[in-house]
């Protein structure tokens, strides 16, 4: 692919070919943008970034082989000035914060493509940072929440996998009473009605993944 020297050079990373095709068509209609490469997982993304040094990288988060977050950390470790836009369906505040801390410059949602994506690409290329209104709402809603500790996250992950307190205690080599205490803390911090509700909240907010 060739690119005009004045064009914003873009790398699209997503494991869904249909979405990459959509981005290709969208960018093709813009006089100031050129899609220089594509990748279907994090490992390919790193290779393509090294090869093409794009101005903007559109990065999905959930992908096989290597996820977008790990790819972003690797790319920015090698190229600190890399401008990466996370393009995803996930609005969970914990997931968003992880991405922003890893260096994402923007966090638009896939269901808000077209005009918003083009505006976001131009804004990030100009040095700005931006997140979708829906994402901003999620961040604001949980800004003052007590975060789960690493130990509580481990317990929550095991709850989501269907383990009872006794099984969790055995797997983590702690007492069942300790597990019960952590479960109480988890329910309280997440505002959950029960264990199943807590697991659902954990997944939705990006605290745990499957």
C-alpha positions as CSV (number, residue, x, y, z in Angstrom):
1,X,0.0,0.0,0.0
2,X,1.3,3.5,-0.8
3,X,0.5,6.6,1.2
4,X,0.7,10.2,0.4
5,X,3.3,11.8,2.7
6,X,0.7,14.2,4.1
7,X,-1.8,11.5,4.8
8,X,-2.5,10.2,8.3
9,X,-1.1,6.7,8.0
10,X,-3.2,4.1,9.8
11,X,-2.8,0.5,11.1
12,X,-6.0,-1.4,11.8
13,X,-5.8,-4.2,14.3
14,X,-8.9,-6.5,14.8
15,X,-9.5,-10.2,14.6
16,X,-12.8,-9.7,12.7
17,X,-12.1,-9.3,9.0
18,X,-15.5,-7.6,8.5
19,X,-14.6,-4.8,10.8
20,X,-11.2,-4.3,9.1
21,X,-13.0,-4.1,5.8
22,X,-15.4,-1.5,7.2
23,X,-12.4,0.6,8.4
24,X,-10.7,0.1,5.0
25,X,-13.8,1.5,3.2
26,X,-14.2,4.3,5.7
27,X,-10.6,5.5,5.4
28,X,-10.6,5.1,1.6
29,X,-13.2,7.9,1.4
30,X,-11.0,10.4,3.3
31,X,-8.4,12.5,1.4
32,X,-6.3,13.0,4.5
33,X,-6.0,9.3,5.6
34,X,-4.4,6.1,4.3
35,X,-4.7,2.6,5.6
36,X,-1.1,1.3,5.4
37,X,-1.5,-2.1,7.1
38,X,-3.8,-4.5,8.9
39,X,-3.4,-7.1,11.7
40,X,-5.7,-9.8,13.2
41,X,-4.0,-10.2,16.6
42,X,-1.5,-8.5,18.9
43,X,1.6,-10.3,17.6
44,X,0.8,-9.3,14.0
45,X,0.2,-5.7,15.3
46,X,3.7,-5.4,16.7
47,X,5.2,-6.7,13.5
48,X,3.2,-4.4,11.3
49,X,3.9,-1.4,13.5
50,X,7.6,-2.1,13.3
51,X,7.4,-2.4,9.5
52,X,5.1,0.6,8.7
53,X,5.5,3.0,11.7
54,X,1.9,4.2,11.3
55,X,0.8,7.6,12.6
56,X,-2.3,6.1,14.2
57,X,-3.0,2.5,15.3
58,X,-6.6,1.3,15.8
59,X,-6.4,-1.5,18.3
60,X,-9.1,-4.0,19.4
61,X,-8.7,-5.4,22.9
62,X,-10.0,-9.0,22.7
63,X,-8.0,-11.0,20.2
64,X,-6.4,-14.5,19.9
65,X,-2.7,-15.2,20.5
66,X,-2.0,-11.8,22.1
67,X,-4.6,-9.3,23.2
68,X,-4.7,-5.6,22.4
69,X,-3.6,-4.4,25.8
70,X,-0.4,-6.5,25.8
71,X,0.3,-5.5,22.2
72,X,-0.1,-1.8,23.1
73,X,2.3,-2.2,26.0
74,X,4.8,-3.9,23.8
75,X,4.5,-1.3,21.0
76,X,4.8,1.7,23.4
77,X,7.7,0.1,25.1
78,X,9.5,0.1,21.8
79,X,7.9,3.2,20.4
80,X,6.9,5.6,23.2
81,X,5.4,8.1,20.8
82,X,3.0,5.6,19.3
83,X,-0.5,7.0,19.1
84,X,-3.0,4.2,19.7
85,X,-6.7,4.4,19.6
86,X,-8.5,1.5,21.4
87,X,-11.5,0.5,19.3
88,X,-13.7,-1.9,21.2
89,X,-17.2,-2.9,22.4
90,X,-16.2,-2.9,26.1
91,X,-17.2,0.0,28.3
92,X,-16.1,-1.4,31.7
93,X,-14.4,1.3,33.7
94,X,-11.6,-1.0,34.9
95,X,-10.9,-2.1,31.3
96,X,-10.9,1.5,30.1
97,X,-8.5,2.6,32.9
98,X,-6.1,-0.3,32.1
99,X,-6.0,0.8,28.4
100,X,-5.5,4.5,29.3
101,X,-2.7,3.7,31.7
102,X,-1.1,1.6,29.0
103,X,-1.0,4.6,26.8
104,X,-4.2,4.6,24.7
105,X,-4.9,8.1,23.4
106,X,-8.6,7.5,22.8
107,X,-11.3,5.0,23.5
108,X,-14.2,5.2,21.0
109,X,-16.7,2.3,20.8
110,X,-17.2,0.1,17.7
111,X,-20.9,0.8,17.6
112,X,-20.1,4.5,17.2
113,X,-18.0,4.2,14.0
114,X,-18.0,6.4,10.9
115,X,-18.0,10.1,11.8
116,X,-16.9,9.8,15.4
117,X,-14.0,7.5,14.5
118,X,-12.8,9.8,11.8
119,X,-13.0,12.8,14.2
120,X,-11.1,10.7,16.8
121,X,-8.3,9.8,14.4
122,X,-7.8,13.4,13.4
123,X,-8.0,14.6,17.1
124,X,-5.4,12.0,18.2
125,X,-3.2,12.8,15.3
126,X,-3.3,16.4,16.4
127,X,-2.1,15.4,19.8
128,X,-5.4,15.3,21.7
129,X,-6.9,12.6,23.9
130,X,-10.5,11.6,23.9
131,X,-13.0,9.0,25.1
132,X,-16.6,8.3,24.1
133,X,-19.4,9.9,26.2
134,X,-20.6,6.5,27.3
135,X,-17.1,5.6,28.4
136,X,-16.7,8.9,30.3
137,X,-20.0,8.1,32.1
138,X,-18.7,4.7,33.2
139,X,-15.4,6.2,34.5
140,X,-17.3,9.0,36.4
141,X,-19.8,6.5,37.9
142,X,-17.1,4.4,39.5
143,X,-14.5,7.1,40.2
144,X,-15.0,7.0,44.0
145,X,-15.6,3.3,44.4
146,X,-13.3,1.2,46.6
147,X,-11.2,-0.9,44.3
148,X,-11.0,-4.7,44.8
149,X,-7.7,-5.9,46.2
150,X,-5.7,-8.4,44.1
151,X,-6.7,-11.1,46.6
152,X,-10.4,-10.2,46.1
153,X,-10.1,-10.2,42.4
154,X,-8.6,-13.8,42.5
155,X,-11.6,-14.8,44.6
156,X,-14.1,-13.1,42.3
157,X,-12.5,-14.9,39.3
158,X,-13.0,-18.2,41.1
159,X,-16.6,-17.3,42.0
160,X,-17.3,-16.6,38.3
161,X,-15.9,-20.0,37.4
162,X,-18.5,-21.6,39.7
163,X,-16.4,-22.5,42.7
164,X,-17.9,-22.7,46.2
165,X,-16.1,-21.1,49.2
166,X,-14.6,-24.4,50.3
167,X,-13.2,-25.0,46.8
168,X,-11.8,-21.4,46.6
169,X,-10.1,-21.9,50.0
170,X,-8.5,-25.1,48.8
171,X,-7.3,-23.6,45.5
172,X,-5.8,-20.5,47.2
173,X,-4.5,-22.3,50.3
174,X,-6.4,-20.0,52.7
175,X,-9.1,-20.7,55.2
176,X,-12.8,-20.8,54.3
177,X,-13.4,-18.0,56.9
178,X,-10.9,-15.8,55.0
179,X,-12.8,-16.5,51.7
180,X,-16.1,-15.7,53.4
181,X,-14.7,-12.3,54.5
182,X,-13.4,-11.6,51.1
183,X,-16.7,-12.5,49.5
184,X,-18.5,-10.0,51.9
185,X,-16.0,-7.3,50.9
186,X,-16.5,-8.0,47.2
187,X,-20.3,-7.8,47.4
188,X,-20.1,-4.6,49.4
189,X,-17.6,-2.9,47.1
190,X,-19.4,-3.9,43.9
191,X,-22.9,-3.2,45.3
192,X,-23.8,-6.8,44.4
193,X,-26.9,-8.7,45.6
194,X,-25.2,-12.1,45.5
195,X,-22.2,-14.0,44.2
196,X,-23.7,-14.4,40.7
197,X,-24.5,-10.7,40.5
198,X,-20.9,-9.9,41.6
199,X,-19.4,-12.1,38.9
200,X,-21.6,-10.4,36.3
201,X,-20.5,-6.9,37.5
202,X,-16.9,-8.1,37.5
203,X,-17.1,-9.1,33.8
204,X,-19.1,-6.0,32.8
205,X,-16.6,-3.6,34.4
206,X,-13.6,-5.5,33.1
207,X,-12.3,-6.5,36.6
208,X,-12.2,-10.1,35.4
209,X,-12.1,-11.7,32.0
210,X,-13.0,-15.0,30.4
